[in-house]
Amino acid sequence: MISQVHRPLAAIAAKHAKGIRPWVQQRFKSLQDFLSLLNGVSGDPVYPKALLLKANPGFHATSFAGFVNKAEAVYQDSVLIGDFIKIMDILESNFEVTLAGLPNELHDLYEKVDKIFSPYLDVKPVPKTGFKLIVDWLKYVYDYDVKFGQGKDPNWNGYQLSQRLGIEVCPYCNRQYTNTVRLLKRSAGGKLGYRNVIRPEFDHFYLRSRCPYLGLSFYNLIPSCTACNATLKGQTFMTIKSHSHPYLEGYIDQLEFCTDVDFKTWLDDRDAKLTVQFNPVDAGGVSPEKSRAMANAGLFALDLVYNAHSDIVLDVFTKSTQDSECYLEAAFNLQSPNGSRMFNTKGEVYRHYTGNYLEPGNFHLRPLAKFTYDLYKFTGIKKFLEQLELKSKP
């Protein structure tokens, strides 16, 4: 996983919170008021549907009718309604955390709320009906699907967030592009606006099905590819204690790619089959950071999916011979007759030769950056390039 700690996360988080706060706050207050109404009629033998419909505390009429209809099945469950009110009280005192709390704050909030949630989750084979209602109502407040995800809010939505983040490659696998494309256009009436073309999926690091109140929380929204988010992670529950969070850490120094065949052995047998491996870095033993990185690698099946790129391994090995070293040295020292250099840095030479980035801080810009970095380190090309020095001009 590629760490994103170098991104201006705090500034983007503040903008994100400012963009969604008005409508989330309004929906939150409306739900609180509705729960108070529901709590007040829990002892009624007959569900006062008409009375509740007239007492709409600020919902869109169609949405509120849906709330009232669904509430009929649980309105006499005073324990459920009481638990829901307790949850809303916790969320109210942590409202800003639900918008842009730091990962450790999200975890603390999860632990507080989960003490109330867990009895409903522990019912087999499926959670209680009432729990599903709580989840659905909180998903309405923290509306990721429509208001935010589909870009229905022109002031701030998923397209704007992903564009501002500028994470061009999935941080979980570093294999798939996660570009955002928005086109500036002018409407028939002459008003400027944007056409939202594509954006990455957002993984909810803390599952939305378990933590619906974190459905819009900035540090819970990780731009990711479909393979990682939907196919591999699915409904696997992660926390910052069990897995690496890309806004906190990465695996650049914890795990590295290599092959089961040593480079020098391959030079003697070019037909040897090359199998990609993704192993812990030996130094330091197994630390909590390394354990979390390994959990991510296992969840996203990195050792398996990267074997689909065995052709790239062969390319890297082929471009790591002594002839390659001669080429790199010549390129690094290449100058025009007036003395200007073709490449100003070793990073530029590396990118010219490998098609990728040497600097870990740029791994989020291009797929397979970590993969090629580790392989060129494995073959010795990275070390050779780092030790190059400019030759004196004769």
DRENMAR-922342 format. One record per residue (C-alpha): residue number from 1; x, z, y. Coordinates in steps of 0.1 Angstrom, whole numbers, padded with zeros to 4 digits. Layout:
N
[NUM [X Z Y]] ...
//
This chain:
394
[1 [0000 0000 0000]] [2 [0013 -0010 0034]] [3 [0012 0019 0060]] [4 [-0005 0011 0093]] [5 [0009 0042 0111]] [6 [0027 0019 0136]] [7 [-0006 0005 0149]] [8 [-0021 0020 0181]] [9 [-0047 0038 0160]] [10 [-0056 0066 0184]] [11 [-0064 0042 0212]] [12 [-0085 0019 0190]] [13 [-0103 0050 0175]] [14 [-0113 0061 0210]] [15 [-0127 0027 0218]] [16 [-0145 0026 0185]] [17 [-0161 0060 0191]] [18 [-0171 0050 0227]] [19 [-0187 0018 0214]] [20 [-0209 0034 0187]] [21 [-0216 0068 0202]] [22 [-0248 0060 0223]] [23 [-0269 0045 0195]] [24 [-0256 0068 0167]] [25 [-0263 0098 0189]] [26 [-0298 0086 0196]] [27 [-0306 0080 0159]] [28 [-0290 0114 0149]] [29 [-0312 0133 0174]] [30 [-0343 0114 0162]] [31 [-0336 0123 0125]] [32 [-0331 0160 0135]] [33 [-0364 0160 0152]] [34 [-0381 0143 0123]] [35 [-0367 0169 0099]] [36 [-0381 0197 0121]] [37 [-0415 0180 0119]] [38 [-0412 0177 0082]] [39 [-0401 0213 0078]] [40 [-0432 0224 0098]] [41 [-0456 0207 0074]] [42 [-0439 0216 0041]] [43 [-0466 0241 0033]] [44 [-0496 0218 0039]] [45 [-0514 0210 0007]] [46 [-0522 0174 0019]] [47 [-0494 0153 0034]] [48 [-0503 0148 0071]] [49 [-0492 0112 0073]] [50 [-0512 0102 0103]] [51 [-0502 0132 0123]] [52 [-0465 0125 0116]] [53 [-0468 0089 0126]] [54 [-0482 0099 0160]] [55 [-0453 0123 0165]] [56 [-0426 0096 0164]] [57 [-0395 0113 0179]] [58 [-0378 0081 0190]] [59 [-0375 0058 0160]] [60 [-0383 0022 0160]] [61 [-0420 0021 0149]] [62 [-0413 0001 0117]] [63 [-0383 0023 0108]] [64 [-0403 0054 0114]] [65 [-0432 0043 0093]] [66 [-0407 0038 0064]] [67 [-0393 0073 0070]] [68 [-0428 0089 0069]] [69 [-0438 0070 0038]] [70 [-0407 0080 0018]] [71 [-0410 0116 0030]] [72 [-0443 0121 0013]] [73 [-0426 0124 -0021]] [74 [-0404 0153 -0010]] [75 [-0422 0170 0020]] [76 [-0431 0201 -0001]] [77 [-0396 0205 -0014]] [78 [-0386 0232 0010]] [79 [-0352 0237 -0006]] [80 [-0343 0200 -0001]] [81 [-0355 0199 0035]] [82 [-0337 0232 0042]] [83 [-0305 0218 0027]] [84 [-0308 0186 0047]] [85 [-0312 0206 0079]] [86 [-0281 0226 0070]] [87 [-0262 0193 0066]] [88 [-0274 0181 0099]] [89 [-0263 0213 0116]] [90 [-0228 0209 0101]] [91 [-0227 0172 0112]] [92 [-0239 0181 0147]] [93 [-0210 0205 0152]] [94 [-0187 0179 0138]] [95 [-0203 0149 0154]] [96 [-0172 0135 0170]] [97 [-0154 0138 0137]] [98 [-0180 0115 0121]] [99 [-0171 0089 0147]] [100 [-0133 0091 0150]] [101 [-0120 0122 0132]] [102 [-0085 0121 0118]] [103 [-0082 0117 0080]] [104 [-0076 0155 0075]] [105 [-0106 0163 0096]] [106 [-0127 0139 0075]] [107 [-0115 0156 0044]] [108 [-0124 0191 0058]] [109 [-0159 0178 0067]] [110 [-0164 0163 0033]] [111 [-0156 0196 0016]] [112 [-0181 0214 0039]] [113 [-0209 0190 0032]] [114 [-0201 0185 -0004]] [115 [-0209 0222 -0011]] [116 [-0245 0214 -0003]] [117 [-0244 0179 -0018]] [118 [-0229 0187 -0052]] [119 [-0259 0204 -0069]] [120 [-0278 0172 -0064]] [121 [-0249 0150 -0076]] [122 [-0244 0171 -0108]] [123 [-0278 0161 -0122]] [124 [-0275 0136 -0150]] [125 [-0279 0107 -0156]] [126 [-0286 0101 -0119]] [127 [-0288 0123 -0088]] [128 [-0321 0138 -0077]] [129 [-0345 0115 -0059]] [130 [-0343 0137 -0029]] [131 [-0305 0132 -0026]] [132 [-0310 0094 -0025]] [133 [-0334 0100 0004]] [134 [-0308 0121 0023]] [135 [-0282 0093 0017]] [136 [-0306 0066 0029]] [137 [-0316 0085 0060]] [138 [-0279 0092 0069]] [139 [-0271 0056 0063]] [140 [-0298 0047 0089]] [141 [-0281 0070 0114]] [142 [-0246 0057 0106]] [143 [-0257 0021 0102]] [144 [-0227 0002 0088]] [145 [-0247 -0025 0072]] [146 [-0267 -0041 0100]] [147 [-0260 -0027 0134]] [148 [-0222 -0025 0129]] [149 [-0213 -0046 0099]] [150 [-0233 -0077 0108]] [151 [-0223 -0076 0144]] [152 [-0259 -0069 0157]] [153 [-0245 -0047 0184]] [154 [-0228 -0070 0209]] [155 [-0210 -0041 0226]] [156 [-0190 -0029 0196]] [157 [-0192 -0040 0159]] [158 [-0171 -0047 0128]] [159 [-0157 -0080 0141]] [160 [-0144 -0064 0173]] [161 [-0129 -0035 0154]] [162 [-0111 -0057 0129]] [163 [-0099 -0080 0157]] [164 [-0086 -0050 0177]] [165 [-0068 -0036 0146]] [166 [-0050 -0069 0139]] [167 [-0043 -0061 0103]] [168 [-0039 -0096 0089]] [169 [-0033 -0087 0053]] [170 [-0050 -0062 0029]] [171 [-0031 -0030 0032]] [172 [-0040 -0020 -0004]] [173 [-0025 -0050 -0022]] [174 [-0006 -0070 0005]] [175 [-0018 -0101 -0013]] [176 [-0048 -0114 0006]] [177 [-0053 -0124 0042]] [178 [-0078 -0102 0061]] [179 [-0079 -0123 0093]] [180 [-0106 -0120 0119]] [181 [-0119 -0152 0136]] [182 [-0142 -0150 0166]] [183 [-0148 -0180 0188]] [184 [-0156 -0178 0225]] [185 [-0187 -0199 0232]] [186 [-0212 -0205 0260]] [187 [-0249 -0204 0253]] [188 [-0274 -0230 0264]] [189 [-0282 -0207 0294]] [190 [-0245 -0206 0304]] [191 [-0238 -0171 0292]] [192 [-0204 -0165 0275]] [193 [-0203 -0148 0241]] [194 [-0187 -0149 0207]] [195 [-0194 -0166 0175]] [196 [-0183 -0142 0147]] [197 [-0168 -0164 0120]] [198 [-0150 -0142 0095]] [199 [-0136 -0107 0092]] [200 [-0123 -0086 0064]] [201 [-0144 -0062 0044]] [202 [-0141 -0025 0054]] [203 [-0134 -0002 0025]] [204 [-0149 0033 0030]] [205 [-0120 0054 0019]] [206 [-0144 0083 0013]] [207 [-0172 0065 -0005]] [208 [-0203 0059 0016]] [209 [-0225 0066 -0014]] [210 [-0210 0102 -0015]] [211 [-0203 0106 0023]] [212 [-0229 0085 0042]] [213 [-0221 0105 0073]] [214 [-0186 0088 0073]] [215 [-0201 0053 0072]] [216 [-0188 0045 0107]] [217 [-0159 0069 0110]] [218 [-0129 0050 0123]] [219 [-0103 0065 0099]] [220 [-0127 0059 0070]] [221 [-0129 0021 0077]] [222 [-0099 0003 0060]] [223 [-0098 -0035 0064]] [224 [-0094 -0048 0029]] [225 [-0099 -0078 0007]] [226 [-0129 -0083 -0017]] [227 [-0107 -0079 -0048]] [228 [-0095 -0045 -0038]] [229 [-0126 -0032 -0022]] [230 [-0154 -0044 -0045]] [231 [-0137 -0055 -0078]] [232 [-0110 -0029 -0083]] [233 [-0120 0002 -0063]] [234 [-0158 -0001 -0066]] [235 [-0173 0034 -0067]] [236 [-0140 0052 -0075]] [237 [-0139 0083 -0053]] [238 [-0107 0088 -0033]] [239 [-0095 0115 -0010]] [240 [-0064 0120 0010]] [241 [-0053 0145 -0016]] [242 [-0055 0121 -0045]] [243 [-0046 0087 -0030]] [244 [-0025 0072 -0002]] [245 [-0044 0066 0030]] [246 [-0030 0035 0049]] [247 [-0034 0052 0082]] [248 [-0013 0081 0071]] [249 [0013 0067 0046]] [250 [0024 0038 0024]] [251 [0044 0031 -0007]] [252 [0073 0012 0009]] [253 [0097 0040 0001]] [254 [0078 0053 -0030]] [255 [0074 0023 -0053]] [256 [0092 -0010 -0056]] [257 [0088 -0043 -0073]] [258 [0114 -0056 -0098]] [259 [0114 -0075 -0130]] [260 [0122 -0066 -0166]] [261 [0151 -0090 -0166]] [262 [0181 -0082 -0145]] [263 [0191 -0110 -0120]] [264 [0226 -0114 -0135]] [265 [0211 -0117 -0170]] [266 [0187 -0144 -0157]] [267 [0217 -0163 -0143]] [268 [0230 -0166 -0179]] [269 [0196 -0175 -0193]] [270 [0174 -0194 -0169]] [271 [0146 -0197 -0195]] [272 [0141 -0160 -0197]] [273 [0105 -0149 -0191]] [274 [0102 -0128 -0159]] [275 [0076 -0100 -0160]] [276 [0069 -0082 -0127]] [277 [0071 -0044 -0127]] [278 [0060 -0020 -0100]] [279 [0079 0012 -0105]] [280 [0086 0045 -0087]] [281 [0118 0047 -0067]] [282 [0140 0070 -0087]] [283 [0153 0091 -0059]] [284 [0137 0125 -0054]] [285 [0115 0128 -0085]] [286 [0077 0128 -0084]] [287 [0066 0141 -0050]] [288 [0029 0145 -0039]] [289 [0035 0114 -0018]] [290 [0047 0094 -0048]] [291 [0019 0107 -0069]] [292 [-0007 0094 -0044]] [293 [0011 0061 -0042]] [294 [0011 0057 -0079]] [295 [-0026 0065 -0080]] [296 [-0032 0037 -0056]] [297 [-0010 0013 -0076]] [298 [-0030 0021 -0107]] [299 [-0064 0018 -0090]] [300 [-0056 -0015 -0075]] [301 [-0038 -0027 -0107]] [302 [-0008 -0039 -0087]] [303 [0015 -0043 -0117]] [304 [-0010 -0066 -0133]] [305 [-0022 -0087 -0104]] [306 [0013 -0093 -0092]] [307 [0022 -0109 -0124]] [308 [0000 -0138 -0112]] [309 [0029 -0145 -0088]] [310 [0057 -0150 -0114]] [311 [0064 -0184 -0099]] [312 [0074 -0166 -0067]] [313 [0098 -0144 -0087]] [314 [0114 -0176 -0100]] [315 [0117 -0190 -0065]] [316 [0134 -0158 -0053]] [317 [0158 -0158 -0081]] [318 [0167 -0195 -0076]] [319 [0173 -0188 -0039]] [320 [0196 -0158 -0046]] [321 [0227 -0176 -0059]] [322 [0261 -0179 -0043]] [323 [0251 -0212 -0027]] [324 [0222 -0193 -0011]] [325 [0247 -0168 0004]] [326 [0267 -0196 0019]] [327 [0236 -0211 0034]] [328 [0225 -0178 0049]] [329 [0260 -0172 0064]] [330 [0260 -0207 0079]] [331 [0225 -0203 0093]] [332 [0233 -0169 0109]] [333 [0263 -0184 0127]] [334 [0246 -0217 0136]] [335 [0252 -0224 0173]] [336 [0245 -0254 0196]] [337 [0274 -0270 0215]] [338 [0266 -0248 0245]] [339 [0269 -0217 0224]] [340 [0232 -0207 0220]] [341 [0222 -0194 0186]] [342 [0196 -0209 0164]] [343 [0186 -0175 0151]] [344 [0189 -0144 0173]] [345 [0184 -0118 0146]] [346 [0190 -0113 0109]] [347 [0152 -0109 0106]] [348 [0147 -0144 0120]] [349 [0172 -0158 0094]] [350 [0154 -0139 0066]] [351 [0120 -0152 0077]] [352 [0134 -0188 0080]] [353 [0148 -0186 0045]] [354 [0121 -0166 0026]] [355 [0090 -0174 0046]] [356 [0083 -0137 0051]] [357 [0093 -0106 0071]] [358 [0123 -0084 0067]] [359 [0109 -0055 0089]] [360 [0085 -0032 0071]] [361 [0066 -0027 0104]] [362 [0056 -0064 0101]] [363 [0045 -0064 0064]] [364 [0008 -0063 0076]] [365 [0012 -0098 0091]] [366 [0018 -0119 0060]] [367 [0008 -0117 0023]] [368 [0034 -0107 -0003]] [369 [0058 -0093 0023]] [370 [0066 -0062 0004]] [371 [0069 -0082 -0029]] [372 [0095 -0106 -0016]] [373 [0113 -0078 0003]] [374 [0118 -0059 -0029]] [375 [0127 -0089 -0050]] [376 [0154 -0100 -0025]] [377 [0166 -0064 -0025]] [378 [0167 -0066 -0063]] [379 [0188 -0098 -0063]] [380 [0212 -0085 -0036]] [381 [0202 -0111 -0009]] [382 [0188 -0085 0014]] [383 [0221 -0064 0013]] [384 [0242 -0096 0017]] [385 [0222 -0106 0048]] [386 [0224 -0071 0063]] [387 [0262 -0071 0060]] [388 [0266 -0105 0077]] [389 [0287 -0106 0109]] [390 [0290 -0133 0135]] [391 [0322 -0154 0131]] [392 [0344 -0158 0161]] [393 [0340 -0192 0177]] [394 [0373 -0212 0172]] 
//
